[in-house]
Every structure is written in structure tokens, then in C-alpha cells.
């Protein structure tokens, strides 16, 4: 994938599913797996991959310094957990490049009290980062096995404000709406109307959108019945599937 000067590597996939709800209810604060070497690697990741590029939001930098990325990847690739690349997490999916997680988190412009909807849980890493930036995170994942794995990891680490559900991300999480922000981690031909209906007035959506000739990372701010758009570079994501592909554009 490409975002600005970032090398072309990123991916996340989603969605055609059915609802199987799960929540992270462990009340304990997030716990750091004991390994000083990972702490040093994470500090280097934040300094070189984020701060030395264009991630300037100190809250985002602090969140990514706090979340143990290595806890969200399989043992076979754990030695690469803080590398500047996406990594496989099983089920044909990946955990996104750290820079992209930082960029999308920064574009959400979170202040701390928000309710956030994530479409595409994957490993749960992005949701964990967002939990440091917002009051609560509701995350929808198409693959039930990934959803359960992410829920278990998040619960084990104590991320009690993250809630995970397996299902088609096109439909969002209506009973938890309205949301202050929505993040989509797969390329869609357009923003699903169901999601826009769950976004409060003034809320923000960050998503990779398919355009003629490629994909671009787009930000939309909801203002009444219209959207204010900005774009933030070309990207490459796995396509969002499910109802978004079956429903014709209106």
C-alpha cells in the first residue's frame, strides 16, 4: 500500500457474515507482557516509523507506545512484530503496517470521550490503540474465528472498553449507535449508508475508498445531510465484501 512516502504494504480484509456477539469484560487495566526487548522495539517503532514521518498527535504516539503489538500476532512472526510492514495473522488476513494504524488513528482526531465503531477487527490491534484514544470501541469482524481470537486477546490484556462482534460490517452496530467516529479497514466502493446513519452529526469516518485508477484514504465529516471530504494519499487494501458489494449505488 502507499500513503504519502510510505512503501506499498498494508492490508486488512472483511466481511460477509452473521452476528455472533462478544465483549471484552475484564475490568483490569491493560497488562504488558513481560519482555523488555519488546518495549525497546516498540519505542524504536514509534520514534522511527511514526514520529519521524508525519504522525504528530502525541496521544496517538502514546497509544502506540503503550499497546503490545507483539501480543496481537502469531508466535511464528512475533520477532517481526515491530517491523515496518503488515504481518499475517491467519485466516488469510493481516495486521496492518504500524504507520497506517497511526495515520488512520490520527485522522480520526479523537479527544478521549468518543464512542468509536471499527469495521474490520482483525487481530484487535487497531481497536486496542483506539481504546487509548476514546471512551469505547465497538468492532465488527466478518470472520468468527478472528473475532473470537481478537476478543480473547483483548480480554486477556484488559481492554475492557473494546467490544467485538462477528458480522457483516456493512450493517455496523445499530444498537450501540450513534458513534462519534467510524474507521473502516478494507477498501469499499463507497461509504455504506447504514454506517452513515449510525454516525452522529459532526462525526468523522476514515476509510480507504475505491476510485478510478486505484484507492485513496478518505476522511468524511458529517454535516447534517452532507459530507465534507478530504483525501490523504493512495493506498492498497483488501476489498470489503458482503452487502456493500450486493447493494447498488443509489
Secondary structure, DSSP 8 states (H G I E B T S, - for coil): --BTTB-S-----------EEEE----S-----S-HHHHHHHHHIIIIIIITTT---HHHHHHHHHS-GGGGS-GGGGGGTTSSS-EEEETTEEE--HHHHHHHHHHTT--SS-EEEEE--TTSHHHHHHHTTSSEEEEEES-HHHHHHHHHHHHHHT-TTEEEEES-GGG--GGG--EEEEEEEEEESS--HHHHHTEEEEEEEEEEEEETTEEEEEEEEEETTEEEEEEEEEE---B--SHHHHS---
